[in-house]
Amino acid sequence: MKKLFAIAIAVGLMSGLYALNLGLGVAYESVDNDARYLAIKADARVPLFAMIDVRGELLNVSLAEGGKVIHFGTFTGSDLLIKFPMPSSIKPYLCLGVWFNKGLEDAPLDFTNLALKAGLGAEMGFGGLNAYLEGGLNKFTWVDGADPATDQQIYVQLGATFPLGM
């Protein structure tokens, strides 16, 4: 009973008091090289303070040439959004994030991947819906077997967020 009460309080805080927002977007990944691809993304955003939001990835479907990759889970990647207060309807923000992926221990999926993300974005409100445009740099470090490697990719993402209340 205590666990149910704690879950009810947590859901109430996240959805009512802290205005849980769900987002859907389309990203153009690896803009700076020949392996460009689209990705469909879904995330949850929770405001922590007046100028800081936390965004957690719920779904990432990468539509790369040669196959698609689906990442599904709660906060498989997370971003800290630092918002700049502006008197206009367009609100700019700075995006800092981290993403971790661990493959299976069997070949060919034996890998570990850590990505750091930095970007700039802006959102604009349309009633209960906010549209956003974001761009930035992903810095990847991965170990495939025993060989470490790094890469960096530029991304551009367009999407919309909407509040989810109870």
Biotite code that builds the C-alpha atoms (Angstrom):
import biotite.structure as struc

atoms = struc.array([
    struc.Atom([0.000, 0.000, 0.000], chain_id="A", res_id=1, res_name="MET", atom_name="CA", element="C"),
    struc.Atom([2.875, 2.350, 0.783], chain_id="A", res_id=2, res_name="LYS", atom_name="CA", element="C"),
    struc.Atom([4.367, 1.733, -2.657], chain_id="A", res_id=3, res_name="LYS", atom_name="CA", element="C"),
    struc.Atom([1.087, 2.545, -4.389], chain_id="A", res_id=4, res_name="LEU", atom_name="CA", element="C"),
    struc.Atom([0.789, 5.736, -2.367], chain_id="A", res_id=5, res_name="PHE", atom_name="CA", element="C"),
    struc.Atom([4.358, 6.735, -3.268], chain_id="A", res_id=6, res_name="ALA", atom_name="CA", element="C"),
    struc.Atom([3.702, 6.029, -6.960], chain_id="A", res_id=7, res_name="ILE", atom_name="CA", element="C"),
    struc.Atom([0.487, 8.080, -6.849], chain_id="A", res_id=8, res_name="ALA", atom_name="CA", element="C"),
    struc.Atom([2.351, 11.010, -5.294], chain_id="A", res_id=9, res_name="ILE", atom_name="CA", element="C"),
    struc.Atom([5.155, 10.784, -7.869], chain_id="A", res_id=10, res_name="ALA", atom_name="CA", element="C"),
    struc.Atom([2.723, 10.642, -10.799], chain_id="A", res_id=11, res_name="VAL", atom_name="CA", element="C"),
    struc.Atom([0.721, 13.522, -9.354], chain_id="A", res_id=12, res_name="GLY", atom_name="CA", element="C"),
    struc.Atom([3.814, 15.659, -8.929], chain_id="A", res_id=13, res_name="LEU", atom_name="CA", element="C"),
    struc.Atom([5.155, 14.914, -12.391], chain_id="A", res_id=14, res_name="MET", atom_name="CA", element="C"),
    struc.Atom([1.902, 15.330, -14.294], chain_id="A", res_id=15, res_name="SER", atom_name="CA", element="C"),
    struc.Atom([0.130, 18.086, -12.377], chain_id="A", res_id=16, res_name="GLY", atom_name="CA", element="C"),
    struc.Atom([2.450, 20.236, -10.344], chain_id="A", res_id=17, res_name="LEU", atom_name="CA", element="C"),
    struc.Atom([5.500, 19.957, -12.585], chain_id="A", res_id=18, res_name="TYR", atom_name="CA", element="C"),
    struc.Atom([3.644, 19.873, -15.925], chain_id="A", res_id=19, res_name="ALA", atom_name="CA", element="C"),
    struc.Atom([4.893, 16.734, -17.605], chain_id="A", res_id=20, res_name="LEU", atom_name="CA", element="C"),
    struc.Atom([5.207, 17.348, -21.347], chain_id="A", res_id=21, res_name="ASN", atom_name="CA", element="C"),
    struc.Atom([5.383, 14.709, -24.052], chain_id="A", res_id=22, res_name="LEU", atom_name="CA", element="C"),
    struc.Atom([7.272, 15.469, -27.235], chain_id="A", res_id=23, res_name="GLY", atom_name="CA", element="C"),
    struc.Atom([7.382, 14.039, -30.739], chain_id="A", res_id=24, res_name="LEU", atom_name="CA", element="C"),
    struc.Atom([10.031, 14.990, -33.240], chain_id="A", res_id=25, res_name="GLY", atom_name="CA", element="C"),
    struc.Atom([11.938, 14.178, -36.389], chain_id="A", res_id=26, res_name="VAL", atom_name="CA", element="C"),
    struc.Atom([15.710, 14.522, -36.418], chain_id="A", res_id=27, res_name="ALA", atom_name="CA", element="C"),
    struc.Atom([18.141, 14.660, -39.312], chain_id="A", res_id=28, res_name="TYR", atom_name="CA", element="C"),
    struc.Atom([21.238, 12.923, -37.918], chain_id="A", res_id=29, res_name="GLU", atom_name="CA", element="C"),
    struc.Atom([24.841, 12.972, -39.194], chain_id="A", res_id=30, res_name="SER", atom_name="CA", element="C"),
    struc.Atom([24.248, 16.086, -41.300], chain_id="A", res_id=31, res_name="VAL", atom_name="CA", element="C"),
    struc.Atom([27.995, 16.632, -41.711], chain_id="A", res_id=32, res_name="ASP", atom_name="CA", element="C"),
    struc.Atom([28.862, 13.333, -43.440], chain_id="A", res_id=33, res_name="ASN", atom_name="CA", element="C"),
    struc.Atom([27.599, 10.976, -46.160], chain_id="A", res_id=34, res_name="ASP", atom_name="CA", element="C"),
    struc.Atom([25.747, 8.642, -43.768], chain_id="A", res_id=35, res_name="ALA", atom_name="CA", element="C"),
    struc.Atom([22.830, 11.053, -43.175], chain_id="A", res_id=36, res_name="ARG", atom_name="CA", element="C"),
    struc.Atom([19.590, 9.567, -41.897], chain_id="A", res_id=37, res_name="TYR", atom_name="CA", element="C"),
    struc.Atom([16.253, 10.463, -40.341], chain_id="A", res_id=38, res_name="LEU", atom_name="CA", element="C"),
    struc.Atom([15.235, 9.511, -36.820], chain_id="A", res_id=39, res_name="ALA", atom_name="CA", element="C"),
    struc.Atom([11.817, 9.628, -35.188], chain_id="A", res_id=40, res_name="ILE", atom_name="CA", element="C"),
    struc.Atom([11.942, 10.563, -31.509], chain_id="A", res_id=41, res_name="LYS", atom_name="CA", element="C"),
    struc.Atom([9.572, 10.698, -28.550], chain_id="A", res_id=42, res_name="ALA", atom_name="CA", element="C"),
    struc.Atom([10.497, 12.147, -25.175], chain_id="A", res_id=43, res_name="ASP", atom_name="CA", element="C"),
    struc.Atom([9.185, 13.390, -21.848], chain_id="A", res_id=44, res_name="ALA", atom_name="CA", element="C"),
    struc.Atom([10.084, 16.794, -20.439], chain_id="A", res_id=45, res_name="ARG", atom_name="CA", element="C"),
    struc.Atom([9.737, 17.893, -16.819], chain_id="A", res_id=46, res_name="VAL", atom_name="CA", element="C"),
    struc.Atom([10.504, 21.447, -15.640], chain_id="A", res_id=47, res_name="PRO", atom_name="CA", element="C"),
    struc.Atom([12.738, 21.362, -12.549], chain_id="A", res_id=48, res_name="LEU", atom_name="CA", element="C"),
    struc.Atom([13.189, 25.083, -11.984], chain_id="A", res_id=49, res_name="PHE", atom_name="CA", element="C"),
    struc.Atom([12.072, 28.223, -13.774], chain_id="A", res_id=50, res_name="ALA", atom_name="CA", element="C"),
    struc.Atom([14.991, 28.031, -16.225], chain_id="A", res_id=51, res_name="MET", atom_name="CA", element="C"),
    struc.Atom([15.877, 24.307, -16.240], chain_id="A", res_id=52, res_name="ILE", atom_name="CA", element="C"),
    struc.Atom([14.008, 21.355, -17.770], chain_id="A", res_id=53, res_name="ASP", atom_name="CA", element="C"),
    struc.Atom([14.990, 17.691, -17.852], chain_id="A", res_id=54, res_name="VAL", atom_name="CA", element="C"),
    struc.Atom([14.182, 15.820, -21.051], chain_id="A", res_id=55, res_name="ARG", atom_name="CA", element="C"),
    struc.Atom([14.284, 12.040, -21.204], chain_id="A", res_id=56, res_name="GLY", atom_name="CA", element="C"),
    struc.Atom([14.190, 9.972, -24.359], chain_id="A", res_id=57, res_name="GLU", atom_name="CA", element="C"),
    struc.Atom([11.380, 7.419, -24.572], chain_id="A", res_id=58, res_name="LEU", atom_name="CA", element="C"),
    struc.Atom([11.744, 6.272, -28.186], chain_id="A", res_id=59, res_name="LEU", atom_name="CA", element="C"),
    struc.Atom([14.355, 6.713, -30.908], chain_id="A", res_id=60, res_name="ASN", atom_name="CA", element="C"),
    struc.Atom([13.814, 5.031, -34.280], chain_id="A", res_id=61, res_name="VAL", atom_name="CA", element="C"),
    struc.Atom([16.878, 5.567, -36.489], chain_id="A", res_id=62, res_name="SER", atom_name="CA", element="C"),
    struc.Atom([16.051, 5.083, -40.158], chain_id="A", res_id=63, res_name="LEU", atom_name="CA", element="C"),
    struc.Atom([19.609, 4.695, -41.418], chain_id="A", res_id=64, res_name="ALA", atom_name="CA", element="C"),
    struc.Atom([20.363, 3.181, -44.805], chain_id="A", res_id=65, res_name="GLU", atom_name="CA", element="C"),
    struc.Atom([20.819, -0.556, -44.512], chain_id="A", res_id=66, res_name="GLY", atom_name="CA", element="C"),
    struc.Atom([18.452, -1.041, -41.569], chain_id="A", res_id=67, res_name="GLY", atom_name="CA", element="C"),
    struc.Atom([16.683, 0.663, -38.726], chain_id="A", res_id=68, res_name="LYS", atom_name="CA", element="C"),
    struc.Atom([17.598, 0.717, -35.055], chain_id="A", res_id=69, res_name="VAL", atom_name="CA", element="C"),
    struc.Atom([14.965, 1.142, -32.348], chain_id="A", res_id=70, res_name="ILE", atom_name="CA", element="C"),
    struc.Atom([15.805, 2.331, -28.826], chain_id="A", res_id=71, res_name="HIS", atom_name="CA", element="C"),
    struc.Atom([12.810, 2.077, -26.534], chain_id="A", res_id=72, res_name="PHE", atom_name="CA", element="C"),
    struc.Atom([12.808, 2.718, -22.804], chain_id="A", res_id=73, res_name="GLY", atom_name="CA", element="C"),
    struc.Atom([12.436, 5.285, -20.094], chain_id="A", res_id=74, res_name="THR", atom_name="CA", element="C"),
    struc.Atom([15.189, 7.897, -20.241], chain_id="A", res_id=75, res_name="PHE", atom_name="CA", element="C"),
    struc.Atom([17.559, 5.881, -22.456], chain_id="A", res_id=76, res_name="THR", atom_name="CA", element="C"),
    struc.Atom([19.105, 9.273, -23.098], chain_id="A", res_id=77, res_name="GLY", atom_name="CA", element="C"),
    struc.Atom([18.631, 12.441, -21.079], chain_id="A", res_id=78, res_name="SER", atom_name="CA", element="C"),
    struc.Atom([19.146, 16.147, -21.677], chain_id="A", res_id=79, res_name="ASP", atom_name="CA", element="C"),
    struc.Atom([19.336, 19.174, -19.447], chain_id="A", res_id=80, res_name="LEU", atom_name="CA", element="C"),
    struc.Atom([17.639, 22.164, -21.106], chain_id="A", res_id=81, res_name="LEU", atom_name="CA", element="C"),
    struc.Atom([18.763, 25.552, -19.821], chain_id="A", res_id=82, res_name="ILE", atom_name="CA", element="C"),
    struc.Atom([16.178, 28.103, -20.931], chain_id="A", res_id=83, res_name="LYS", atom_name="CA", element="C"),
    struc.Atom([16.901, 31.790, -21.474], chain_id="A", res_id=84, res_name="PHE", atom_name="CA", element="C"),
    struc.Atom([14.000, 34.053, -20.439], chain_id="A", res_id=85, res_name="PRO", atom_name="CA", element="C"),
    struc.Atom([12.918, 36.309, -23.286], chain_id="A", res_id=86, res_name="MET", atom_name="CA", element="C"),
    struc.Atom([10.026, 38.773, -23.567], chain_id="A", res_id=87, res_name="PRO", atom_name="CA", element="C"),
    struc.Atom([9.024, 37.315, -26.954], chain_id="A", res_id=88, res_name="SER", atom_name="CA", element="C"),
    struc.Atom([7.071, 34.193, -27.890], chain_id="A", res_id=89, res_name="SER", atom_name="CA", element="C"),
    struc.Atom([10.280, 32.461, -29.068], chain_id="A", res_id=90, res_name="ILE", atom_name="CA", element="C"),
    struc.Atom([12.194, 30.947, -26.135], chain_id="A", res_id=91, res_name="LYS", atom_name="CA", element="C"),
    struc.Atom([15.825, 29.903, -26.797], chain_id="A", res_id=92, res_name="PRO", atom_name="CA", element="C"),
    struc.Atom([17.538, 27.176, -24.777], chain_id="A", res_id=93, res_name="TYR", atom_name="CA", element="C"),
    struc.Atom([20.862, 25.387, -24.405], chain_id="A", res_id=94, res_name="LEU", atom_name="CA", element="C"),
    struc.Atom([20.806, 21.586, -24.541], chain_id="A", res_id=95, res_name="CYS", atom_name="CA", element="C"),
    struc.Atom([23.371, 19.418, -22.716], chain_id="A", res_id=96, res_name="LEU", atom_name="CA", element="C"),
    struc.Atom([22.906, 15.668, -22.695], chain_id="A", res_id=97, res_name="GLY", atom_name="CA", element="C"),
    struc.Atom([24.275, 12.184, -22.256], chain_id="A", res_id=98, res_name="VAL", atom_name="CA", element="C"),
    struc.Atom([23.299, 8.872, -23.861], chain_id="A", res_id=99, res_name="TRP", atom_name="CA", element="C"),
    struc.Atom([24.566, 5.381, -23.016], chain_id="A", res_id=100, res_name="PHE", atom_name="CA", element="C"),
    struc.Atom([24.066, 2.164, -24.974], chain_id="A", res_id=101, res_name="ASN", atom_name="CA", element="C"),
    struc.Atom([25.384, -1.289, -24.108], chain_id="A", res_id=102, res_name="LYS", atom_name="CA", element="C"),
    struc.Atom([25.055, -4.076, -26.639], chain_id="A", res_id=103, res_name="GLY", atom_name="CA", element="C"),
    struc.Atom([24.896, -7.785, -26.057], chain_id="A", res_id=104, res_name="LEU", atom_name="CA", element="C"),
    struc.Atom([28.014, -9.694, -25.086], chain_id="A", res_id=105, res_name="GLU", atom_name="CA", element="C"),
    struc.Atom([27.770, -11.859, -28.202], chain_id="A", res_id=106, res_name="ASP", atom_name="CA", element="C"),
    struc.Atom([29.300, -10.828, -31.522], chain_id="A", res_id=107, res_name="ALA", atom_name="CA", element="C"),
    struc.Atom([28.425, -8.781, -33.580], chain_id="A", res_id=108, res_name="PRO", atom_name="CA", element="C"),
    struc.Atom([26.567, -6.789, -30.902], chain_id="A", res_id=109, res_name="LEU", atom_name="CA", element="C"),
    struc.Atom([29.396, -6.631, -28.339], chain_id="A", res_id=110, res_name="ASP", atom_name="CA", element="C"),
    struc.Atom([29.847, -2.875, -27.929], chain_id="A", res_id=111, res_name="PHE", atom_name="CA", element="C"),
    struc.Atom([29.562, -0.020, -25.468], chain_id="A", res_id=112, res_name="THR", atom_name="CA", element="C"),
    struc.Atom([28.577, 3.452, -26.628], chain_id="A", res_id=113, res_name="ASN", atom_name="CA", element="C"),
    struc.Atom([28.641, 6.763, -24.724], chain_id="A", res_id=114, res_name="LEU", atom_name="CA", element="C"),
    struc.Atom([27.473, 9.969, -26.402], chain_id="A", res_id=115, res_name="ALA", atom_name="CA", element="C"),
    struc.Atom([27.720, 13.516, -25.093], chain_id="A", res_id=116, res_name="LEU", atom_name="CA", element="C"),
    struc.Atom([25.464, 16.123, -26.629], chain_id="A", res_id=117, res_name="LYS", atom_name="CA", element="C"),
    struc.Atom([25.533, 19.911, -26.810], chain_id="A", res_id=118, res_name="ALA", atom_name="CA", element="C"),
    struc.Atom([23.185, 22.080, -28.813], chain_id="A", res_id=119, res_name="GLY", atom_name="CA", element="C"),
    struc.Atom([21.060, 25.179, -29.149], chain_id="A", res_id=120, res_name="LEU", atom_name="CA", element="C"),
    struc.Atom([17.345, 25.297, -29.682], chain_id="A", res_id=121, res_name="GLY", atom_name="CA", element="C"),
    struc.Atom([14.278, 27.483, -29.578], chain_id="A", res_id=122, res_name="ALA", atom_name="CA", element="C"),
    struc.Atom([10.629, 26.777, -28.910], chain_id="A", res_id=123, res_name="GLU", atom_name="CA", element="C"),
    struc.Atom([7.497, 28.733, -29.621], chain_id="A", res_id=124, res_name="MET", atom_name="CA", element="C"),
    struc.Atom([4.119, 28.267, -27.983], chain_id="A", res_id=125, res_name="GLY", atom_name="CA", element="C"),
    struc.Atom([0.888, 27.808, -29.933], chain_id="A", res_id=126, res_name="PHE", atom_name="CA", element="C"),
    struc.Atom([-1.769, 27.536, -27.237], chain_id="A", res_id=127, res_name="GLY", atom_name="CA", element="C"),
    struc.Atom([-1.295, 24.147, -25.564], chain_id="A", res_id=128, res_name="GLY", atom_name="CA", element="C"),
    struc.Atom([1.296, 23.038, -28.111], chain_id="A", res_id=129, res_name="LEU", atom_name="CA", element="C"),
    struc.Atom([4.951, 24.096, -28.304], chain_id="A", res_id=130, res_name="ASN", atom_name="CA", element="C"),
    struc.Atom([6.945, 23.705, -31.516], chain_id="A", res_id=131, res_name="ALA", atom_name="CA", element="C"),
    struc.Atom([10.727, 23.510, -31.297], chain_id="A", res_id=132, res_name="TYR", atom_name="CA", element="C"),
    struc.Atom([13.793, 23.516, -33.520], chain_id="A", res_id=133, res_name="LEU", atom_name="CA", element="C"),
    struc.Atom([17.115, 22.289, -32.165], chain_id="A", res_id=134, res_name="GLU", atom_name="CA", element="C"),
    struc.Atom([20.570, 21.690, -33.566], chain_id="A", res_id=135, res_name="GLY", atom_name="CA", element="C"),
    struc.Atom([23.817, 20.559, -32.067], chain_id="A", res_id=136, res_name="GLY", atom_name="CA", element="C"),
    struc.Atom([26.732, 18.182, -31.892], chain_id="A", res_id=137, res_name="LEU", atom_name="CA", element="C"),
    struc.Atom([26.842, 14.581, -30.657], chain_id="A", res_id=138, res_name="ASN", atom_name="CA", element="C"),
    struc.Atom([30.276, 13.343, -29.564], chain_id="A", res_id=139, res_name="LYS", atom_name="CA", element="C"),
    struc.Atom([30.386, 9.528, -29.546], chain_id="A", res_id=140, res_name="PHE", atom_name="CA", element="C"),
    struc.Atom([32.882, 7.246, -27.862], chain_id="A", res_id=141, res_name="THR", atom_name="CA", element="C"),
    struc.Atom([32.454, 3.536, -28.291], chain_id="A", res_id=142, res_name="TRP", atom_name="CA", element="C"),
    struc.Atom([34.293, 0.301, -27.698], chain_id="A", res_id=143, res_name="VAL", atom_name="CA", element="C"),
    struc.Atom([33.676, -2.469, -30.210], chain_id="A", res_id=144, res_name="ASP", atom_name="CA", element="C"),
    struc.Atom([35.369, -5.550, -28.805], chain_id="A", res_id=145, res_name="GLY", atom_name="CA", element="C"),
    struc.Atom([38.605, -4.008, -27.519], chain_id="A", res_id=146, res_name="ALA", atom_name="CA", element="C"),
    struc.Atom([39.090, -1.142, -30.003], chain_id="A", res_id=147, res_name="ASP", atom_name="CA", element="C"),
    struc.Atom([37.975, 2.296, -28.738], chain_id="A", res_id=148, res_name="PRO", atom_name="CA", element="C"),
    struc.Atom([36.933, 4.919, -31.284], chain_id="A", res_id=149, res_name="ALA", atom_name="CA", element="C"),
    struc.Atom([35.358, 8.379, -31.339], chain_id="A", res_id=150, res_name="THR", atom_name="CA", element="C"),
    struc.Atom([33.133, 10.235, -33.767], chain_id="A", res_id=151, res_name="ASP", atom_name="CA", element="C"),
    struc.Atom([31.109, 13.412, -33.832], chain_id="A", res_id=152, res_name="GLN", atom_name="CA", element="C"),
    struc.Atom([27.891, 14.138, -35.675], chain_id="A", res_id=153, res_name="GLN", atom_name="CA", element="C"),
    struc.Atom([25.816, 17.249, -36.242], chain_id="A", res_id=154, res_name="ILE", atom_name="CA", element="C"),
    struc.Atom([22.050, 16.907, -35.827], chain_id="A", res_id=155, res_name="TYR", atom_name="CA", element="C"),
    struc.Atom([18.978, 19.047, -36.512], chain_id="A", res_id=156, res_name="VAL", atom_name="CA", element="C"),
    struc.Atom([15.655, 18.220, -34.849], chain_id="A", res_id=157, res_name="GLN", atom_name="CA", element="C"),
    struc.Atom([12.151, 19.599, -35.364], chain_id="A", res_id=158, res_name="LEU", atom_name="CA", element="C"),
    struc.Atom([9.223, 18.660, -33.164], chain_id="A", res_id=159, res_name="GLY", atom_name="CA", element="C"),
    struc.Atom([6.353, 19.548, -30.882], chain_id="A", res_id=160, res_name="ALA", atom_name="CA", element="C"),
    struc.Atom([5.624, 19.123, -27.183], chain_id="A", res_id=161, res_name="THR", atom_name="CA", element="C"),
    struc.Atom([2.264, 19.088, -25.458], chain_id="A", res_id=162, res_name="PHE", atom_name="CA", element="C"),
    struc.Atom([1.359, 19.030, -21.746], chain_id="A", res_id=163, res_name="PRO", atom_name="CA", element="C"),
    struc.Atom([0.042, 15.844, -20.206], chain_id="A", res_id=164, res_name="LEU", atom_name="CA", element="C"),
    struc.Atom([-2.179, 16.477, -17.195], chain_id="A", res_id=165, res_name="GLY", atom_name="CA", element="C"),
    struc.Atom([-4.232, 14.142, -15.060], chain_id="A", res_id=166, res_name="MET", atom_name="CA", element="C"),
])
